[in-house]
Each structure stands twice: as C-alpha cells, then as structure tokens.
C-alpha cells in the first residue's frame, strides 16, 4: 500500500511537472480576425512583397463579396521585373535591380497589366514545384548588365526583345485571353471584374524626416518604383491600422523581422524592455544576480510574457536612420489577439508555408508593430474622417 502511495505521488509529480512545462511560453487568444485565404509559400523567391499583397487583395475581394481565389503571383513579378529593367537602363544601372519590391508594385502592375488567376499563369516554367529564383535573378542581372556595358556606344533595338525572351522562358508566355468559370477574359477585363479598385489602396508610413500629412518617397533600396506614401505620426498610423481591422479589413504590412525579438520558430515577435529594467517572475534578488548574457537569454527564451519597451516616434526614426529598421519583409495583419497577461498582439499571415506552431500565422506585439513597421497598405475608405481630412483625401 505504501509502495502504491509513493508510486501515485511520483506519477502526480510527473504530471504536474509536465503541466508546468506545457504552460511555458506565450498563450494567445484571438479577439477578432478577418476571413483569410490559405497560407502561401514564396519559398526561395524573395517575393514576399507580392505574395503578401496579393493575399491582402484576395481577402479584400472576399470582404467585398467576391469569391475566394488565388491570383497569379508570378504574373505580377514578371511585369515588375520588366518595368524594373526599363528603369535600370534609363538610370544607367544606378538602381537596385533585384527581386525585392513593395506593396504598391502589386497594385500598380495590376492597374497597368491586369491580372489573371494563378491556374491560368503559374509562372513556374523551370521545373520546380515551388518558386526558386537563384538562377532567374542571376540570369536577368547578368543580361541587363551586359546590355548596359556593351561596347557599341549605344543600345541596340533588340535588347527589350531579349529581355522578354528571358522572362517568357522562365515565367511562361503571357496569355492574351483565357477562360475562367465559363467566361472569357483578358487580363485587363478580369481585373476590372473584381469587386475592388486598385486606386482605393494607399500606403502609409511614419517618419520625421518628411513633413507629416504629406506624401513622400520612402528611401529604401526595394522602392525601385519610387512609390509615394502618406506620412502620419505613429499614433495616427496605428489608429488607421486598428480602424481597418475593426472594420473587417486586412492590412498589408511592410516590416523588419531582423529584430532579435522575432522568433520565427516560435511564431512571435516582441520588443523586450532593456535587461536592467526587467525582472522575470517575483524573485528580484535572483534576477539581479544574473549576468547580462543570462538575463538576455532568459528574456529571449520567451518562457513567459515579459515587459516591452514603450515605443516613441523618435525611436522609430533613430532605428530607420541607423539601418536598424530596413525594408525586410512583407506580410498581412489579419486580426488582434492578447497573450495570457492581457498584452495586445496582432495576428499576422505570412507566406513561408504552413510552418511554425501556428501553421503559417505569427503573433507580433503592439510595440513590435509600432517600432518595426516600414509601411502599411489599407483601403483609404476606412481611414477615420478626421485623419482623412489632415491627409487631404477626398
């Protein structure tokens, strides 16, 4: 009987220990979430800006009463590469000719070239199941540099045909007409049939080196198009973001995930307070005895919620000026959440496949979004009227 009692106690101890282990880490409760499309996978293509913005637009289409669909990412990428090549030549090579881009590249390419469903144009004409751009990028860059450096003293009449030949070889020949759900479309008429207008979408940022309530070109390498965005104070940028989610709209999010507080394998992004201002748990004396390295390791283990920094406009600007915030990654903010301590988070849809503990979704704290947002894209009609007025929107 005594042996049985000891065994029972041991089993109970193991169960409690397992439960304690299970309780470690952040636990999220979703508060509201827009209707989302399936998680996509950009794989090794560097085209997060396209995948995320098209997911954003697909969700906007559903919100406007349209059907769920997958638009062709590579249709947009192919045309963006063509436009980038034209500008690269006009600027004698003084442009970032690489695969990176921004949300406005997507809306601008659709406005100019239309769009097609992915099933009509997969854009993967090179023998892999998922997009891989190592060869494409190198071939296009090599070709464009050869065009610029030719010894003829001027450009030939053939270089654009050569460029299109490469693009067609890797992405496929573009259809002039196609059938979808029993109807015939051109890329332009299909775009026109969608219940959203590209002209309704604008980008917003928040930096002090340009006047607030004006438009400006954000000076980052991937803004090859020199697309303009509106400049708002940080608090008002966040008001716009929150207003969009409250109205059931997603938000296209350009951000920097190189921050140490982003833990992709854990599906979370935070901006912890400085180690000297944090105390883990209730044992202040024990915390005080830890070295700085041990404190940092404890904080970033994310075993439990930690205090985060209060973000200011000045902090945002300093991080941008010092290259600590860069145009790093595009995603879609699709909802709000809270952790077990009641701290506010945003639920974010990524394009890295159904990876991580939340199967392709991630949670970023409000301080992270305040600090590391490069820009957001929203439907301009959801912006609060008082802010619209300051922006000069009609």
C-alpha positions in Angstrom: 0.0 0.0 0.0 2.8 2.3 0.9 4.6 1.5 -2.3 1.4 2.2 -4.2 1.1 5.6 -2.5 4.6 6.5 -3.3 4.1 5.5 -7.0 0.9 7.6 -7.1 2.8 10.6 -5.7 5.6 10.1 -8.2 3.1 9.9 -11.1 1.3 13.0 -9.9 4.6 14.8 -9.6 5.5 13.9 -13.2 2.1 15.1 -14.4 2.4 18.4 -12.6 5.9 18.8 -14.0 4.6 18.1 -17.5 1.8 20.6 -17.0 4.2 23.2 -15.8 6.3 22.6 -18.9 3.2 22.9 -21.0 2.3 26.2 -19.5 5.7 27.8 -20.5 5.6 30.2 -23.4 3.1 32.7 -24.7 -0.5 31.7 -25.0 -2.7 33.7 -27.3 -6.4 34.4 -27.5 -7.6 35.7 -30.8 -10.0 38.6 -30.4 -11.1 39.3 -34.0 -9.8 38.1 -37.3 -10.8 38.8 -40.9 -11.6 36.0 -43.3 -8.3 34.8 -44.7 -7.2 32.9 -47.8 -5.0 29.8 -47.5 -1.3 30.3 -46.5 1.0 30.6 -49.5 4.7 29.7 -49.9 7.1 32.1 -51.7 9.9 29.6 -51.0 13.2 30.8 -52.4 12.0 33.6 -54.5 12.4 36.8 -52.3 8.9 37.9 -53.4 7.2 38.4 -50.0 6.0 41.8 -51.2 4.0 40.1 -54.0 2.7 37.1 -52.1 1.6 39.2 -49.1 -0.1 41.9 -51.1 -2.0 39.5 -53.3 -3.2 37.6 -50.2 -4.3 41.0 -48.8 -6.2 41.8 -52.1 -7.7 38.3 -52.2 -9.1 38.9 -48.7 -10.3 42.3 -49.7 -12.1 40.7 -52.7 -13.8 38.2 -50.3 -14.8 41.0 -48.0 -16.4 42.9 -50.9 -18.5 39.8 -51.8 -16.2 38.2 -54.3 -15.3 34.5 -54.4 -12.1 33.1 -52.8 -9.4 32.9 -55.5 -5.7 32.7 -55.9 -4.3 35.4 -58.1 -1.1 34.8 -60.1 1.9 36.0 -58.1 4.3 35.4 -61.0 2.2 37.5 -63.3 2.9 40.5 -61.1 6.6 39.5 -60.6 7.2 39.1 -64.3 5.8 42.6 -65.1 7.6 44.2 -62.2 10.9 42.7 -63.4 10.2 44.2 -66.9 9.4 47.6 -65.5 12.4 47.5 -63.3 14.7 46.6 -66.2 13.4 49.6 -68.2 14.2 51.9 -65.3 17.6 50.2 -64.7 18.6 51.1 -68.3 17.3 54.7 -68.1 19.3 55.2 -64.9 22.5 53.7 -66.5 22.4 50.9 -63.9 22.1 53.1 -60.8 19.1 51.2 -59.4 18.6 48.2 -57.1 18.0 45.6 -59.8 16.9 42.7 -57.6 13.8 40.8 -56.8 12.7 42.9 -53.9 9.7 45.2 -54.0 6.8 46.9 -52.2 3.1 46.6 -51.9 2.5 49.4 -54.4 4.3 47.4 -57.0 1.4 44.9 -57.0 -1.4 47.4 -57.3 0.5 49.4 -59.9 1.2 46.3 -62.0 -2.4 45.2 -61.8 -3.6 48.7 -62.8 -1.2 48.6 -65.8 -1.2 45.0 -67.0 -4.3 43.5 -65.4 -4.2 40.2 -63.5 -5.0 36.5 -64.1 -5.8 33.6 -61.7 -2.8 31.5 -60.7 -4.3 28.5 -62.5 -4.0 30.4 -65.8 -0.4 31.6 -65.2 1.7 29.7 -62.7 4.9 31.5 -63.8 7.0 28.5 -62.9 8.4 27.4 -66.2 11.7 26.0 -64.9 11.0 22.6 -63.5 10.5 23.1 -59.7 7.3 22.7 -57.7 7.9 25.9 -55.6 9.4 29.2 -56.8 13.2 29.3 -56.8 14.9 32.4 -58.1 18.6 31.8 -57.7 19.1 31.2 -61.4 16.4 33.7 -62.6 17.9 36.6 -60.6 21.4 35.9 -61.8 20.5 35.5 -65.5 18.4 38.7 -65.5 21.0 40.7 -63.7 23.8 39.4 -66.0 21.8 40.2 -69.1 20.9 43.7 -68.0 24.5 44.5 -67.1 25.6 43.1 -70.5 23.2 45.4 -72.2 24.5 48.4 -70.3 28.2 47.6 -70.7 28.1 46.8 -74.4 30.9 48.4 -76.5 28.6 49.7 -79.3 28.3 53.1 -77.7 24.5 52.9 -77.8 21.8 50.4 -77.2 20.6 48.1 -79.9 16.9 47.7 -80.9 17.0 44.1 -79.8 17.5 44.3 -76.0 13.9 44.6 -75.0 13.0 41.5 -77.1 15.9 39.7 -75.5 14.6 40.7 -72.0 11.1 39.4 -72.9 12.6 36.2 -74.2 14.3 35.5 -70.8 11.1 36.4 -68.9 9.0 34.2 -71.2 11.5 31.3 -70.8 11.4 31.4 -67.0 7.8 32.6 -66.3 6.0 31.4 -69.4 4.3 33.2 -72.3 1.6 35.5 -71.2 -2.0 34.7 -72.3 -3.9 37.4 -74.2 -7.2 35.7 -73.4 -8.3 32.9 -71.1 -11.4 31.3 -69.7 -12.4 31.3 -66.0 -15.6 30.0 -64.6 -17.1 29.7 -68.1 -16.3 33.2 -69.1 -13.7 34.7 -71.4 -11.4 37.4 -70.2 -8.3 39.4 -71.0 -6.0 40.2 -68.1 -7.4 43.7 -68.1 -11.1 42.7 -68.2 -10.5 40.2 -65.4 -9.0 42.9 -63.2 -12.0 45.1 -64.0 -14.4 42.3 -63.0 -13.0 42.1 -59.4 -15.0 44.0 -56.7 -12.0 46.1 -55.7 -10.3 49.1 -57.3 -6.5 49.4 -57.2 -7.0 53.2 -56.8 -8.6 52.7 -53.4 -5.4 51.4 -51.9 -2.8 53.7 -50.4 0.4 53.2 -48.3 1.1 55.0 -45.0 4.4 55.3 -43.1 5.6 57.4 -40.2 9.0 59.1 -40.2 10.0 62.6 -39.1 12.5 63.4 -41.9 9.5 64.3 -44.1 6.5 66.5 -43.1 3.5 64.8 -41.7 0.3 64.7 -43.7 2.2 64.9 -47.0 3.3 62.2 -49.4 6.9 61.2 -49.8 9.1 58.5 -51.4 10.4 56.2 -48.7 14.2 55.9 -49.2 14.8 52.2 -49.2 16.5 50.0 -51.9 13.4 48.0 -52.7 11.3 51.1 -53.5 12.7 51.0 -57.1 9.4 52.4 -58.4 9.8 55.5 -56.1 6.3 54.9 -55.0 4.8 57.6 -52.7 3.1 57.0 -49.4 1.4 59.2 -46.9 3.3 60.2 -43.8 1.4 60.2 -40.5 2.5 60.4 -36.8 3.0 57.0 -35.3 -0.1 57.2 -33.2 -2.3 58.0 -36.2 -0.7 55.3 -38.4 -1.7 52.9 -35.6 -5.2 54.4 -35.5 -5.6 53.7 -39.2 -4.3 50.1 -38.8 -6.7 49.5 -35.9 -9.6 51.1 -37.8 -9.1 48.8 -40.7 -9.1 45.6 -38.6 -12.2 46.8 -36.6 -14.0 47.3 -39.9 -13.1 43.7 -41.0 -10.3 44.7 -43.5 -6.8 43.2 -43.6 -3.7 45.4 -43.6 -0.7 44.8 -45.9 2.3 45.2 -43.7 5.9 46.1 -44.7 8.1 45.4 -41.7 11.6 44.5 -40.4 11.8 41.0 -38.9 15.6 41.0 -38.4 14.9 42.2 -34.9 16.2 39.8 -32.2 12.7 39.7 -30.6 11.4 38.0 -33.7 11.4 34.2 -33.1 10.1 32.6 -36.3 10.2 29.1 -34.9 8.0 30.2 -32.0 5.7 32.3 -34.2 6.2 35.5 -32.2 7.7 39.0 -32.4 8.3 41.2 -29.3 10.4 44.2 -28.3 11.6 43.4 -24.8 12.4 46.1 -22.3 16.2 46.6 -21.6 17.5 43.9 -19.3 18.2 46.2 -16.4 14.5 47.3 -16.4 13.1 43.7 -16.4 12.5 41.3 -13.6 11.5 37.8 -14.5 9.0 36.4 -12.1 8.8 37.6 -8.5 12.3 36.8 -7.4 14.0 40.2 -7.9 17.1 39.2 -5.9 17.7 36.1 -8.1 17.2 38.2 -11.3 19.7 40.7 -10.0 22.4 38.1 -9.6 22.2 37.0 -13.3 24.8 38.3 -15.8 23.6 40.5 -18.7 24.0 37.5 -21.0 22.0 35.3 -18.7 19.3 37.9 -18.4 19.1 38.3 -22.2 18.9 34.5 -22.7 16.1 34.3 -20.1 14.1 37.1 -21.8 14.5 35.7 -25.3 13.7 32.2 -24.2 10.1 33.5 -24.2 9.1 31.2 -21.4 6.6 33.8 -20.3 5.4 37.3 -21.2 8.0 40.0 -20.5 7.7 43.7 -20.2 8.2 45.5 -23.5 9.5 48.9 -24.5 7.3 51.9 -24.9 7.9 53.0 -28.5 8.2 56.6 -29.4 8.4 58.5 -32.8 12.0 59.2 -32.0 12.9 55.6 -31.5 11.3 54.7 -34.9 13.3 57.4 -36.6 16.6 56.5 -35.0 16.2 52.8 -36.0 15.5 53.8 -39.6 18.4 56.3 -39.7 20.8 53.8 -38.3 19.8 50.9 -40.6 18.3 49.0 -37.7 14.9 49.1 -39.4 15.0 48.1 -43.1 12.6 47.0 -45.8 12.9 43.4 -44.8 9.6 41.5 -45.2 6.0 41.8 -46.3 3.1 40.1 -44.5 -0.6 40.7 -43.8 -2.1 41.8 -40.5 -5.4 39.9 -40.2 -6.5 40.3 -36.6 -5.9 41.2 -33.0 -5.1 39.0 -30.0 -3.9 39.1 -26.4 -1.4 36.9 -24.5 -2.2 35.3 -21.1 -1.1 38.6 -19.4 -3.5 40.7 -21.4 -0.9 42.3 -23.6 -2.1 43.3 -27.1 -0.8 41.5 -30.1 -1.6 41.4 -33.9 -2.2 38.2 -35.7 -0.2 38.1 -38.9 -0.4 36.0 -42.1 2.9 35.0 -43.6 4.0 33.5 -46.9 6.5 30.9 -45.7 4.2 27.9 -45.9 2.3 26.4 -43.1 5.3 26.4 -40.8 5.7 27.1 -37.1 3.3 26.5 -34.1 0.5 28.5 -35.7 0.7 26.9 -39.2 1.9 30.0 -41.1 0.4 32.7 -38.8 2.5 34.7 -36.4 1.8 37.0 -33.4 3.5 40.4 -33.1 3.2 42.6 -30.1 1.8 46.1 -30.5 5.3 47.6 -29.6 6.9 45.5 -32.3 4.4 46.8 -34.9 4.8 50.4 -33.7 8.6 50.1 -33.9 9.3 47.9 -36.9 6.6 49.0 -39.4 8.1 50.4 -42.6 4.7 51.0 -44.1 1.1 49.7 -44.3 -1.3 49.5 -47.2 -5.0 50.0 -46.5 -8.3 50.7 -48.2 -8.4 54.5 -48.0 -12.1 54.5 -47.3 -11.6 53.0 -43.8 -9.3 55.8 -42.6 -11.0 57.8 -39.9 -12.6 61.0 -41.3 -10.5 63.4 -39.1 -7.3 61.8 -40.3 -8.5 61.7 -43.9 -9.0 65.4 -43.7 -5.5 66.0 -42.4 -4.2 63.9 -45.3 -6.1 65.8 -47.9 -8.0 62.8 -49.1 -11.4 63.2 -50.7 
